[in-house]
Amino acid sequence: MNSVGVVGLGYVGLTLAVTLARKGFTVHGVDTSPAVLDALGKGRPHLFEPGLEEGLRAFLGDRLHVGPALPEGGVDAAIICVSTPVNPDTHAPELANLRAAAGHVALRCAPGALVIVRSTVPVGASRAVVLPELVTRWGRARLAFAPERTIQGQALRELEELPQVVGGLDPESAEAAAALFRRVTRRVVTVSSLEAAELVKLANNCHTDLIYSYGNEVALMAERWGLDPLEVIRAANFEYPRPDLAKPGFVGGACLSKDPYILQSALREVGYTPWLVGQARGLNEHLPVHVAERLIAMIREMRGRAEGARLSVLGWAYKGWPPTDDMRGTPIVSMLPLLRVAGLELRGHDYLVAPDVIRGLGAEPVTPEAAFDGADAVLVITNHPEYAKLDLGRLLPGLRRPALLYDCWRMLDEETVRGAGVRYAGIGYA
């Protein structure tokens, strides 16, 4: 097995395509977006991931090819990595991309080709959506599911280091997919079915959403009692041999903001409503709104009114560490309607998000240093480590008084901020 098609060159597909090329496969990457193909054809990834551009340029045109379709004659294995969004209103999974990709693979490849689904799907979707497209044209299929579980910012390393989970339509399919991934990573975990592998991805991500949500719950409880949530969490975790409490913070990104809905949708199909999954997601989605409301209330307490106050927002991507430019599931999008209604004048900075994106969302792009100059409040949303290195002694005097610094991740030195006569606040802490 030497030729592999990767259908869908978003974050999941492109990082995998580069990794497969590095492992010696001849890779044919497919995408329907002319803009994506144009950028990739010039060796410029359309998304940020450390090492990705270097890998793309090393193999492009040699072992890595990109285009709008799989090659004539097909490939030995096709890996489907297309997006599977949820409807913004109903949160129901939208699987049209998955069905179209399966149809394309069936059209371009021979019946013996191995097909691996890597898109996140409801449990049962590989069998219900992909398999019929293949069988209708081929009469039979070799089909497997292998979930993508990397973290943005460390994807290329984790693709080679994390165990790869594989489930097949039958033992032959599972073994063929396992053989492919043994050339990529050190360990492959084979499970008994397509559905078991599909649930692995959803269970992983919903668990992450859940444990972070409890850290946020602790912060909101502490806030009601006027306690410092970090003091409570640090004391609770110190040399205590039980699972750690998570630090409060925003929980976003392409996966965690939709996978709980995909799991809930699949469970409704089998007549079960989970007790925890929806509540955890709801709490994590509430947190940005809560922070925005608290921020506006504090500005009003200081100035008498929020209208016309200058707010600088540092960190527009959905997270700061590992660094990313990904805006999917970012907390600022949930905050903006409240900030606009309050009449705040917005400035913005992010180390990776393009200034045009910030401008398009209604804020004036500035440098982190300029963000302090003449601002009434600074809101640090992400934990990008460069923000922790800001020279507060030089920057804080530039704020208009009375001033507020809302440090969502508690990265900045509170004593320095308060010593400069600036109000300091964090999630659940004021």
C-alpha positions as CSV (number, residue, x, y, z in Angstrom):
1,M,0.0,0.0,0.0
2,N,1.8,3.1,-1.2
3,S,-0.6,5.6,-2.6
4,V,-3.0,7.3,-0.3
5,G,-5.7,9.9,-1.0
6,V,-6.7,12.4,1.6
7,V,-10.1,13.9,0.9
8,G,-10.5,17.2,2.7
9,L,-7.5,19.4,3.3
10,G,-8.6,21.2,6.4
11,Y,-6.7,21.0,9.6
12,V,-7.2,17.2,10.0
13,G,-6.5,16.3,6.4
14,L,-3.5,18.6,5.7
15,T,-1.6,17.6,8.8
16,L,-2.2,13.9,8.0
17,A,-1.2,14.4,4.3
18,V,2.1,15.9,5.2
19,T,2.8,13.2,7.8
20,L,2.0,10.4,5.4
21,A,4.3,12.0,2.8
22,R,7.0,12.1,5.5
23,K,6.5,8.4,6.1
24,G,7.1,7.6,2.4
25,F,3.6,7.3,1.0
26,T,2.6,9.0,-2.2
27,V,-0.2,11.3,-1.1
28,H,-2.9,12.8,-3.2
29,G,-4.7,15.6,-1.3
30,V,-8.1,16.6,-2.5
31,D,-10.2,19.7,-1.6
32,T,-13.1,21.5,-3.2
33,S,-12.0,25.0,-2.3
34,P,-10.1,26.8,-5.1
35,A,-8.5,29.2,-2.6
36,V,-7.2,26.3,-0.5
37,L,-5.8,24.5,-3.5
38,D,-4.2,27.7,-4.9
39,A,-2.5,28.4,-1.6
40,L,-1.3,24.9,-1.1
41,G,-0.1,24.7,-4.7
42,K,2.2,27.6,-3.9
43,G,3.5,25.9,-0.7
44,R,1.5,28.1,1.6
45,P,-0.8,26.4,4.1
46,H,-4.1,28.1,4.6
47,L,-3.9,27.5,8.4
48,F,-1.2,27.7,11.0
49,E,0.4,24.7,12.5
50,P,4.1,24.5,13.6
51,G,6.2,22.7,11.0
52,L,3.3,22.3,8.5
53,E,4.6,24.8,5.9
54,E,8.1,23.3,6.0
55,G,6.7,19.8,5.5
56,L,4.4,20.9,2.7
57,R,7.2,22.5,0.8
58,A,9.5,19.5,1.4
59,F,7.2,17.1,-0.3
60,L,4.9,19.2,-2.6
61,G,5.1,17.9,-6.2
62,D,7.2,15.0,-5.2
63,R,5.4,12.7,-2.8
64,L,2.6,15.1,-2.0
65,H,0.1,16.3,-4.7
66,V,-3.0,18.5,-4.3
67,G,-5.9,18.9,-6.6
68,P,-9.7,18.9,-6.9
69,A,-10.0,15.2,-7.4
70,L,-8.3,11.9,-6.7
71,P,-6.1,10.8,-9.7
72,E,-7.5,8.7,-12.5
73,G,-7.1,5.1,-11.5
74,G,-7.6,5.9,-7.9
75,V,-5.4,5.2,-4.9
76,D,-4.6,2.2,-2.7
77,A,-6.3,3.8,0.3
78,A,-8.5,6.9,0.7
79,I,-8.9,8.7,4.0
80,I,-11.9,10.9,4.4
81,C,-11.2,14.0,6.4
82,V,-14.0,16.4,5.4
83,S,-15.7,18.7,7.9
84,T,-18.8,17.5,9.6
85,P,-20.2,20.7,11.2
86,V,-23.4,21.0,13.3
87,N,-26.2,23.2,12.2
88,P,-25.8,26.5,14.0
89,D,-29.5,26.7,15.0
90,T,-30.4,23.1,15.7
91,H,-26.9,21.6,16.5
92,A,-27.8,18.6,14.3
93,P,-24.8,17.1,12.5
94,E,-24.5,18.0,8.8
95,L,-23.1,15.0,6.9
96,A,-23.5,16.1,3.3
97,N,-19.7,16.6,3.0
98,L,-19.2,13.0,4.3
99,R,-21.6,11.5,1.8
100,A,-20.1,13.5,-1.1
101,A,-16.6,12.5,-0.2
102,A,-17.6,8.8,-0.1
103,G,-19.3,9.1,-3.5
104,H,-16.1,10.7,-4.9
105,V,-13.9,7.9,-3.6
106,A,-16.3,5.3,-5.0
107,L,-16.2,7.0,-8.4
108,R,-12.4,7.4,-8.6
109,C,-11.1,4.2,-6.9
110,A,-11.3,0.5,-7.6
111,P,-13.4,-1.7,-5.5
112,G,-10.4,-3.1,-3.6
113,A,-9.4,0.3,-2.2
114,L,-9.3,0.7,1.5
115,V,-11.5,3.6,2.7
116,I,-10.8,5.1,6.2
117,V,-13.1,7.7,7.7
118,R,-11.3,10.2,9.9
119,S,-14.0,12.9,10.1
120,T,-15.8,13.1,13.4
121,V,-19.2,11.5,12.9
122,P,-22.2,10.4,14.9
123,V,-21.9,6.8,16.0
124,G,-23.1,4.7,13.1
125,A,-22.5,7.2,10.4
126,S,-19.7,5.4,8.7
127,R,-22.0,2.4,8.2
128,A,-25.1,4.4,7.4
129,V,-23.6,7.2,5.2
130,V,-20.3,6.1,3.8
131,L,-20.8,2.3,3.3
132,P,-23.9,2.6,1.0
133,E,-22.0,5.0,-1.3
134,L,-19.2,2.4,-1.7
135,V,-21.4,-0.7,-2.0
136,T,-23.7,0.8,-4.5
137,R,-20.8,1.3,-6.9
138,W,-18.4,-1.4,-5.9
139,G,-20.7,-4.2,-4.6
140,R,-18.5,-4.6,-1.5
141,A,-16.1,-2.4,0.5
142,R,-13.2,-2.4,2.8
143,L,-14.1,0.3,5.3
144,A,-12.5,1.5,8.6
145,F,-12.8,4.3,11.0
146,A,-9.7,5.9,12.6
147,P,-10.4,9.0,14.8
148,E,-8.2,12.1,14.7
149,R,-7.2,13.0,18.2
150,T,-4.3,15.5,17.9
151,I,-4.2,18.9,19.5
152,Q,-3.7,22.0,17.4
153,G,-0.2,23.3,17.8
154,Q,1.3,19.9,18.3
155,A,-0.5,17.9,15.6
156,L,2.6,16.8,13.6
157,R,4.3,15.4,16.7
158,E,1.2,13.8,18.1
159,L,0.3,12.1,14.7
160,E,3.5,10.1,15.1
161,E,3.3,9.7,18.9
162,L,-0.3,9.1,19.9
163,P,-1.7,5.6,19.7
164,Q,-4.0,5.3,16.7
165,V,-7.4,3.7,17.3
166,V,-8.8,1.7,14.4
167,G,-12.2,-0.1,14.0
168,G,-13.2,-1.9,10.8
169,L,-16.3,-3.1,9.0
170,D,-14.7,-6.5,9.2
171,P,-11.4,-7.9,10.4
172,E,-9.8,-7.5,6.9
173,S,-10.7,-3.8,6.9
174,A,-9.4,-3.3,10.4
175,E,-6.1,-5.0,9.7
176,A,-5.6,-3.1,6.5
177,A,-6.1,0.2,8.3
178,A,-4.0,-0.8,11.2
179,A,-1.2,-1.8,8.8
180,L,-1.3,1.7,7.2
181,F,-1.1,3.5,10.6
182,R,1.7,1.2,11.9
183,R,3.8,3.1,9.3
184,V,2.8,6.4,10.9
185,T,2.7,5.8,14.7
186,R,4.3,3.5,17.3
187,R,1.1,1.8,18.5
188,V,-2.2,0.9,17.0
189,V,-5.2,0.0,19.1
190,T,-7.7,-2.1,17.2
191,V,-11.3,-2.1,18.5
192,S,-14.1,-4.4,17.5
193,S,-16.2,-2.3,15.2
194,L,-16.6,1.0,13.2
195,E,-19.0,2.2,15.9
196,A,-16.6,1.6,18.8
197,A,-13.9,3.6,17.0
198,E,-16.4,6.4,16.3
199,L,-17.4,6.5,20.0
200,V,-13.7,6.7,21.1
201,K,-13.3,10.2,19.5
202,L,-16.6,11.5,20.9
203,A,-15.9,10.1,24.3
204,N,-12.5,11.6,24.4
205,N,-13.6,15.1,23.5
206,C,-16.8,15.1,25.6
207,H,-14.7,14.0,28.6
208,T,-12.3,16.9,28.0
209,D,-15.3,19.3,27.8
210,L,-16.6,17.9,31.0
211,I,-13.5,18.1,33.1
212,Y,-12.9,21.7,32.0
213,S,-16.5,22.6,32.7
214,Y,-16.1,21.6,36.3
215,G,-13.1,23.9,36.8
216,N,-15.4,26.6,35.4
217,E,-18.1,25.6,37.8
218,V,-15.7,25.9,40.7
219,A,-14.8,29.4,39.5
220,L,-18.4,30.5,39.3
221,M,-19.2,29.1,42.8
222,A,-16.1,30.8,44.3
223,E,-17.2,34.1,42.7
224,R,-20.5,33.9,44.6
225,W,-18.7,33.6,47.9
226,G,-16.0,36.2,47.0
227,L,-13.3,33.5,47.1
228,D,-10.3,33.1,44.8
229,P,-11.0,30.0,42.7
230,L,-7.3,29.5,41.9
231,E,-6.5,29.4,45.7
232,V,-9.2,26.7,46.1
233,I,-8.1,24.7,43.1
234,R,-4.4,24.8,44.0
235,A,-5.1,23.8,47.6
236,A,-7.4,21.0,46.4
237,N,-4.9,19.5,44.0
238,F,-1.8,19.9,46.2
239,E,-0.3,16.4,46.8
240,Y,-3.8,14.9,46.7
241,P,-3.7,11.5,44.9
242,R,-7.1,11.9,43.1
243,P,-7.9,13.5,39.7
244,D,-6.9,17.2,39.6
245,L,-9.4,20.0,39.4
246,A,-9.0,21.9,36.1
247,K,-8.1,25.5,36.0
248,P,-11.0,27.7,34.9
249,G,-10.8,28.9,31.3
250,F,-12.5,29.0,27.9
251,V,-13.2,25.7,26.1
252,G,-13.5,26.1,22.3
253,G,-12.1,25.0,19.0
254,A,-13.5,23.1,16.1
255,C,-14.0,19.8,18.0
256,L,-15.0,20.6,21.6
257,S,-17.6,23.1,20.4
258,K,-19.4,20.6,18.3
259,D,-18.6,17.0,19.3
260,P,-20.9,17.1,22.4
261,Y,-23.7,17.9,20.0
262,I,-22.8,15.1,17.6
263,L,-22.8,12.7,20.5
264,Q,-26.1,13.9,21.9
265,S,-27.6,13.6,18.4
266,A,-26.5,10.0,18.0
267,L,-27.7,9.1,21.5
268,R,-31.2,10.5,20.8
269,E,-31.4,8.1,17.8
270,V,-31.1,5.2,20.3
271,G,-33.4,6.7,22.9
272,Y,-30.9,8.0,25.5
273,T,-30.4,11.5,26.8
274,P,-27.0,11.8,28.5
275,W,-27.0,13.4,32.0
276,L,-23.7,15.3,31.8
277,V,-22.7,16.0,28.2
278,G,-25.1,18.8,27.4
279,Q,-24.8,20.5,30.8
280,A,-21.0,20.6,30.5
281,R,-21.2,22.1,27.0
282,G,-23.8,24.6,28.1
283,L,-21.7,25.8,31.0
284,N,-18.6,26.2,28.8
285,E,-20.6,28.2,26.3
286,H,-22.0,30.4,29.0
287,L,-18.6,31.3,30.4
288,P,-17.7,33.9,27.7
289,V,-21.0,35.6,28.2
290,H,-20.5,35.6,31.9
291,V,-17.1,37.2,31.6
292,A,-18.4,39.8,29.2
293,E,-21.2,40.7,31.5
294,R,-18.8,41.0,34.5
295,L,-16.4,43.0,32.5
296,I,-19.1,45.5,31.5
297,A,-20.4,45.7,35.0
298,M,-16.9,46.5,36.4
299,I,-16.4,49.2,33.8
300,R,-19.7,50.8,34.7
301,E,-18.8,50.6,38.4
302,M,-15.5,52.5,37.6
303,R,-16.7,55.0,35.1
304,G,-20.4,55.3,35.8
305,R,-21.2,54.2,32.2
306,A,-19.7,51.8,29.7
307,E,-20.6,53.8,26.6
308,G,-17.5,55.2,24.9
309,A,-15.0,53.3,27.1
310,R,-12.0,51.9,25.2
311,L,-11.5,48.2,25.6
312,S,-8.5,46.4,24.2
313,V,-8.9,42.6,23.7
314,L,-5.7,40.5,23.7
315,G,-6.1,37.0,22.1
316,W,-8.8,36.4,19.5
317,A,-8.1,32.8,18.5
318,Y,-9.9,30.1,20.5
319,K,-6.7,29.5,22.6
320,G,-3.3,30.8,23.1
321,W,-1.4,27.6,24.0
322,P,-0.4,25.7,21.9
323,P,-0.6,28.7,19.6
324,T,-3.2,28.7,16.8
325,D,-4.9,31.1,14.5
326,D,-8.1,29.1,14.6
327,M,-11.2,31.2,15.3
328,R,-13.6,28.3,15.5
329,G,-15.3,28.2,18.9
330,T,-13.5,31.3,20.0
331,P,-14.9,33.0,23.1
332,I,-14.7,36.5,21.6
333,V,-17.5,35.8,19.1
334,S,-19.9,35.1,22.0
335,M,-18.7,38.3,23.8
336,L,-18.9,40.7,20.9
337,P,-22.7,41.2,20.8
338,L,-22.6,42.2,24.5
339,L,-19.6,44.5,24.1
340,R,-21.2,46.2,21.1
341,V,-24.5,46.8,22.9
342,A,-22.6,48.3,25.8
343,G,-21.1,50.8,23.5
344,L,-17.5,49.9,24.0
345,E,-14.8,51.1,21.6
346,L,-12.9,48.0,20.7
347,R,-9.2,47.4,19.9
348,G,-7.7,44.0,19.3
349,H,-4.5,42.0,19.1
350,D,-3.6,38.4,18.4
351,Y,-0.2,37.0,17.7
352,L,-1.5,34.7,14.9
353,V,-5.0,35.9,13.9
354,A,-4.7,38.3,11.0
355,P,-5.4,42.0,11.6
356,D,-8.0,41.9,8.8
357,V,-10.0,39.2,10.8
358,I,-9.9,41.4,13.9
359,R,-11.0,44.4,11.8
360,G,-13.8,42.4,10.2
361,L,-15.2,41.7,13.7
362,G,-15.3,45.4,14.5
363,A,-12.1,46.1,16.4
364,E,-9.1,48.3,15.5
365,P,-6.0,46.0,15.2
366,V,-3.2,47.2,17.4
367,T,0.1,45.9,18.9
368,P,0.0,44.6,22.4
369,E,1.9,47.7,23.6
370,A,-0.5,50.1,21.8
371,A,-3.5,48.2,23.4
372,F,-2.7,49.8,26.7
373,D,-2.2,53.3,25.4
374,G,-5.3,55.3,26.4
375,A,-7.5,52.2,27.1
376,D,-10.0,52.1,30.0
377,A,-9.8,48.3,30.2
378,V,-7.7,45.4,28.8
379,L,-9.2,42.0,28.5
380,V,-6.7,39.1,28.1
381,I,-8.7,36.2,26.7
382,T,-6.1,33.6,25.7
383,N,-3.1,32.2,27.5
384,H,-0.5,32.9,24.7
385,P,2.8,33.0,26.6
386,E,3.9,36.2,25.0
387,Y,1.2,38.1,26.9
388,A,2.8,37.0,30.2
389,K,6.0,38.7,29.0
390,L,4.5,42.1,28.6
391,D,6.4,44.9,30.4
392,L,3.5,45.9,32.7
393,G,5.7,48.4,34.5
394,R,6.0,50.4,31.3
395,L,2.5,49.7,29.9
396,L,0.2,50.2,32.8
397,P,0.8,53.9,33.2
398,G,-0.6,54.3,29.7
399,L,-4.1,53.3,30.8
400,R,-6.7,55.9,31.4
401,R,-7.8,56.0,35.1
402,P,-9.8,54.4,36.6
403,A,-8.6,51.3,34.7
404,L,-9.3,47.6,34.7
405,L,-7.2,44.6,33.6
406,Y,-9.3,41.4,33.2
407,D,-6.8,38.6,33.0
408,C,-8.9,35.5,32.1
409,W,-6.0,33.0,32.6
410,R,-4.4,34.9,35.6
411,M,-1.0,35.0,33.7
412,L,-0.1,38.6,34.6
413,D,1.4,39.7,37.9
414,E,-1.6,40.8,40.0
415,E,0.6,42.6,42.5
416,T,2.2,44.7,39.8
417,V,-1.3,45.5,38.3
418,R,-2.8,46.5,41.7
419,G,0.4,48.4,42.6
420,A,-0.1,50.6,39.5
421,G,-3.6,51.5,40.8
422,V,-5.4,49.3,38.2
423,R,-8.3,47.0,39.1
424,Y,-7.4,43.4,38.5
425,A,-9.9,40.6,37.8
426,G,-10.0,37.1,36.4
427,I,-12.6,34.3,35.8
428,G,-14.6,34.1,39.0
429,Y,-12.2,36.5,40.7
430,A,-12.4,40.2,41.2
